[in-house]
Amino acid sequence: MSESGKAAFRIERDCLGEMEIPADAYYGIHTRRAMLNFPLSGLRMHARFIRAFAQVKEACAAVNVELSFMEERIGKAVITACRDVSSGLLDDSLTVDPYQGGAGTSANMNINEVIANRAIELLGGQLGDYALVHPVHHVNMHQSTNDVFPTALKVAALGMLTDLEKEVSLLQGELQKKESEFSEVVKVGRTQLMDAVPMTLGMTFGAFAEAVSRDRWRIFKCRERIKKVNLGGTAIGTGLGAPRAYVLRVAAELKNISGLPVSRAENLIDATQNVDSLVEVSGMLKSYAVNLMKISNDLRLLGSGPQTAFGEIGLPALQAGSSIMAGKINPVMPEAVAQVSLQVMGNDQVITLAASMGQLELNQFMPLLAQNLLGSLSLLVNATRSFARNCVQGIVADAQRCRDHVESSAALATVLVPFLGYETVETILEGCRKSGRSLREEVVFRGITDQDEVDKILSPQRLCKQGFTPDEMDRFKS
């Protein structure tokens, strides 16, 4: 007994025996056993997953009350408790490790027990008085872990995909602004890291924006893949143990509560045992991670040095780069984004393997799928937001350095090949090497054409055009 005279523990029982549970705990014996069995990662279930799970429980309770399977007084208390869980009020009681056996049963029971005890409290009872509100008989009425867990995962993912699409759209917009801002900055294009042909810096950012626009479309289409849920299917999709009226209504109620376009799957057995739609979504997230990796690494290269390497762009200075090298500034944001990209690619491999290892009527690795898919979404939402605001938005061009690189390389020569021929241009470049003159100067010195015509051929406007025209060739050769 404590100093106040209240017991420090309460006794709860299940089919395996009894256990002491802290008297003030909202969780119960099933959660406690899971805490002892699965002290694996030290992590908690994803916050958006908990919120979605509570919304699923609320929908089930609302339909059970509507159909008179649950007493209204109890149902109202359960619904209020669900909303308290969804708000984050009881997060400290949701203690089960996300890595767990049982296809998510421990997570489901943790949610059930917390909602039940909160409802008991709302009705004026003592925590653990399951004769008043029971975790299974009331909170889990007409449900199985096998339909509520995957449904909660899809609801959480749908909401986070909406968030990600918004952030990707903003990143695309910032890249397009740079495309316009740098449209007159001529630079050397590079293949295999070697000088290739001239282009504009705007073209570089335009290509980034185009890649991200495809990702935006993929993310939008992702939602179509996972809006069908197996809620009402209970254990394997047959709906065993649930009334038909409940099965037909509960997904629509979830749609109203969540504000997301969820609907009941036509084949609940398929939707219970097969998780290929989650693999497809993860694959689309991986595609976006691949583009983020490419863009972030390109930005690191273009800003490298800056004195002794490319140095063609300046990335925002976000923090000191070294504890010993004074004044050193590192490309920390592209580096962070690259690490996020690698993690998402790794998560996709885990999701792929976990999905492929489901057996017969159920995939037993749903907790692993949930943790990795929602983890990828969280990382991409946060990384995209920070990348757009803390990096891309503040990028500046060193136009003079870009111009110097162009003028000092043989990249401009390729522009002249269609007009003068490959061998003639080789001769001009050899003259440049011997004389020290630039390509422009060598062309004019040899009397091939005048300075104005060379400038037109090598202008940003000309470089942005798709190919050359016969008029240009005739004018140049004349």
N, C-alpha and C positions, 0 to 999 in steps of 0.2 A: 504494500500500500504506500502511496505517496504521502507527503506531508499534509495534503489537503484531504486525505482520507479516501481518495479515489484510487481504484486499481490501476496499476501501470500497464497491465495487459488484459486482454480478453481472450477467451478460448474459442477457437473455431474448429469445426470438424469437417472432414470430407471422407471419401471412401478409403483413404489410406491411413486415417487416424486423426489426431488432433494436434494443434499447434498453438503456441502463444502468439498473439498479434498485438502490437502496440495499441493501447486503448483508444488513442486519438487518431489512428490510421484510417484513411478512407479505403485503402486496399484491404484484401482479405487473404484467406489461406491459399487460394490458388496462385495469387500474385506472389505471396511469400515463398511458396515452393519454387516458383520460377526464378525468384531472386537468388535463391540458394543454388539452383541447378545451373543457371546460365550467367555467372559473373564473368562474361567473356570480353567485352569491349570497353566497358565503362561508359558507354554512350546511352542516350535515351532515344526512344522512338521519335521520328521526325515530327516537329510541331504541326506541320500542315497535315500529316497523316492522322495525328490525334484529333485535330479539328474536324477532318473529314469523317473519321470514325464516329465521332459524337453526332455529326449530322445524320449519318446512317442510322444510328440508334434512335435518334429523335424521329426520323421518318417511320421506323418500325413501330415505335410506341404510339405515334399519332394514328397510324392505320389500325392498330390493335384496339385503341380506344374508340375510334370511329365505328369499328365493326363490333364493338361491345365484348371483345375478348379480354380486355383489361378494364378494371374499375376506373372510372374517370378521375377520382381523387388520387389514386396511385399514379395513373398515367400522366396527370398534370405535373406531379412532383418529379417523375422520371424525365419528362420533357424539359422542365426547368433545370434539372441536374445536367442533362445533356448540353444545354446551352452554357451552363457554368463551365463544363469541361471544354467546350468549344472556345470559350473566351480566354482560356489559359488559367483560370482561377485555381484549378486543381492539378496543375502540371507536376508539382512536387510529389504527387501520389502516383503518377504514372511512371513506375520505376523499372519495368521489365526491360531487359536488354534487347535491342533490336535483333540480335543474333540469337535465335532460339529454335529448339525443335518443336514439332507439333503443327507445322504449317500455319502458325499464327495463333494457336489456341491460347497461349499464355498472354499474348497481347489482347485478345478478345476478352479474356476473363479479367484482366487488369482493368480494362475499360468498364466491363459489367459491374465489377465490385465497387469501383469508385463512383459510378453513377448511382448504384443501389444505395450505398452509404450516404451519399449526398442527398438523395431523395428521402431516406430515412430521417436525416437531420432536418430537412425541410418540413417533414410531417411531425416533428417534435419527438422522434424516437431516439434511442441510443444506437450509436454506431455498432454494427454487427447484429442488430435485431432483424434478421432476415425473414422473420415471420411477418414483418410489416412490408418490406420491399425486398424481393429476392433477386440476386444477380442473374440467375438462370431463368427462373419461372416467370419473372416480370421483365427485366431488362433485356434478356436474350430470347424472349418469347417469339416462337415461329422462325428462329434463325439458327444458322450454323456458322462456325468460324469460316467455313469454306465458301459462304456467299457474302458475309459481311466484310471479311478482310480484303478480298480482291476488289470489292466495290469501293471500299474506303480508299484503297490505293488509287483506283482510277479517278475518283472524285478529287483527291489531292493532286494528282498529276494534271488533270484538266485545268484546275485553277492555276497551277504553276506554269503550265504551257501558255496560258493567257498572259501571265506576268512576263514570261520570257519573250513572247512575240512583241510585246510593247517595248521592251528594252532593245531588242534586235532592230526594231523599226527606228528607234532613236539613234542607234549606232550607224545604221545605213544612212540616215540623214546627215550625221556628222561627216561621214566619209564623202558624201555627195557635195557637201559644202567645200571640203578640201579639194575635190575634183575641180570645182569652179574656181576656187581661189588660186590654184596652182596651174591653171590652164595655159599660162604664158611662160611657164618655167621649163625651158628645154634642158633635158638631162640625157645621160647615156643609158640606154637600155642594156641589160646584161643577160646573157644566157650561159649557164654553167659557171656563173660568177665572173665571166670574162666579158669585156666590152663587146657589144653587138651593134645596135643601130640606135640613132637618136629617137627620142620620144619626149613627151612632156610629163612632168611630175603629176599633173592632173590626170593623165591617162592611168598612171599607177594607182591613184586613189579611186579612179572610176572603176577599175577592175576589182579592187577590194569591195567597193559598194555593190557591184553586180553579183559577186559571190555571196555576199551577205543577204542580198535580196532573194536569192534562191533559198537560202536558209530560212528566211522569214516565211516564204511560201510553204516550205516543208513543215515548219513548226505549226503553221495554221492547219495544214492537212493532218497533222498528227492527231488532232482532237477528234477527227472523224474515226480514227482507228480504235479509240478507247471509250467512246461514249455509250456503248452497249454494255450493260452490267448484268451480273447473274444474281442480283438480289431477289430473294424469293425462291431460289433453287434449293436452298438448305444444303444438305450434305454433299450430294453429287450432281444436283441439277434437276432431280425429279420432283422437287418440292415436297418430298415426304415430311410429314409432320406439320405442314403449314396449310391453312385453309385456302381454297382456290381464290376466294375474293381478296384475301390479303396478297397473294402472289400477283394478282392482276393490278393491284393498286399501289404497291409499296414503292416501285421505282418512280412513278409519277410524283408521289409525295416527296421523294428525295430530290427530284428536279426542282420542285417548288421551294424547298428549304435551302438547297445549295445555290440556286440560281444558275446552275450549269445544265447543259443539254443532255443529261443522262436519260436513258430509256432501257426498258427490259429487253434483253437479248432474245431473239427468236428461238434459239436453241440453247437452253440453260445448261444442258449437259456439256455441250461444246464450250460454252463460256466459263464453265467451272474447271474443266480439265486442261484446256489449251490456253497458253499465255503468249502465243506468237505475236499478238498485237502489241504487247509490251516490248518485245524484241524489236519490232518494227519502229516503235517510237524511239527506243534507245539508239537504233541505227541512225535515225535522222538527227538525233542529238550528237552522235559521233561525227556525222558529216559536218555539222556546224563547228564542232571542236577542231576538226581538221582544217577548216578555213581560218578559224581563230589562230591556230598554230602557225599557219602560213603567213598570215598578216602580221602577227606579232614578231615573228622571226625576220620578216622583210623590214619592218620598222627598226628593229635592232641593227640590221646591216646598214640601212640608209642613214642612220644616225650615228654610226660607229666612228670611233676616233676621239673627238671629232677632227683633231688636227692631222692625225696620221692614217686615217682610213677614209671611208666614204664622206661622212660629214655633210651630206646633202640636205638633211633635215635636222631640225632641233626638236627633241622631245621635251616635254615639260620637266623641269627639275623638281622632283617631288621630295627628295631627302638626300642627305649626305651619303656618299657611296662607299666610303672606306673609313676604317678606324685608324689608318696609318697614312694613307695617301691624301693629303690635303687637297680639297677642291675637286676631288673626283666625284662625278655624278653618274650613276648607273641607270640603265633602262629598266627600272624595277617593275613598271606596270606591264610592259610586254613580257617580261620574265614570269611574272605572276600569272598572266593569262596563259602562257605556254604550259605552265605547271597544271593549271586547271584543265587545259585541253588534254594533257596526258592522263590525268585522273579519269576524265570522262571516257576516254578511249579504253582505259583499263576496266572501268565499270561496265562498259558495253560487253567486254569479253566475259565478265562474270555473269551478267544477265543472260547472255547467249548460252553459256554452259548450264546455268541453273534452269533455264526454260527447257532445254533439251533433255533434262534428267527427270522431268515429271513422269509419273508412272500411273497408268490406267486412269482412274477417274479424278485424280487430283495431282497438282504439283506441290510437293512437300516443302519446296524451297521458296515459298512466297515471301517469308520475312527477308530473305537475302535479296530477292528481286525488288522488294519495296525499298529497302535501305539504299540500294545502289541506284535505282531509277530516280528516287526523290533526291538523293545526294547529287546526282548529275544535274538535275534541274536547279537545285539551290546554287550550286557552284556556277552554272552558266548564267543564271539571272544576276547574281552578284558581280561576277567577272565582267559581264557585258556592260552593266551599269557603270562600273568603275572605269573600264577601258574607254568608254565613250566620253565620260566627263573628265577623267583625270589624265587622259593621254591624247586621244585623237583630237579632241576639241582644241587643245593647246599646241598642236604641232605647227611649226613654222618652217618655211623653206629658206635655204641659203642659195638664192638664185644665182649669185655670182660664182659660188663654188660649183654649182651644177653646170654653169656655162663654161667655166674653166676646164672642167673634165671633158666636156664635149669638144671644145676647141683643141685640147691637147691629145685627144685620142684619134684613132682611125675610124671611129664610129660614123662620122659624117660621110666618109668615103662611099659607104654602101648606098647612100641616097643618090650618088652621082652615077652609079653603075648602069641604071637603065638609060641614061642620057649619053654616057661616054663609052660604055663598054668596060668589062672587067679588066682587060689588059691595060687600057689607057689609064684607068684609075690606079692600078698597081704602079704604073710609071710615075704618076703624080705623087703617090705616097713615098716612093723612093726619092723623088726630088725634095719632098718635105724633110725627110730624114737627113739628107745631105746639106740642105740649105738652112734648116732651122725655121723655115717659114711655116705658117699654119696652112691648113688645107685651103682655106678661103684665099689666102695670099698667093699660094702656089697656082691656083686655078687662074686668078687674075694675071699673075706674072707671066704665065704661059700664053696669055691672050685668048684663052678658051671662051671666056665671056667676061662681062663687066661685074663690078662689085654689087650693083643693085640686083642683077639677075641671080647671083649666087645667094644673096640674102633672102630673096623670095623663095628659092628652092629649099633653103635651110631654115625657113621661118617656122615658128610654132604652128601657125595656121596651116602651112603646107604639110607639116609632119602629122597633123591631126586628120588629114584627108585619107580616104581609103584608096590608095594607089595613085598613079599619075595619069594625066590625060594626053592625047596626041598633041593638043595645042601647046601644052607645056614643053613637050619634047621639041616641037618645031621651033618654038621661041628660043629655047636654050641653045639649040644647034645653030640658029641663025646668027 
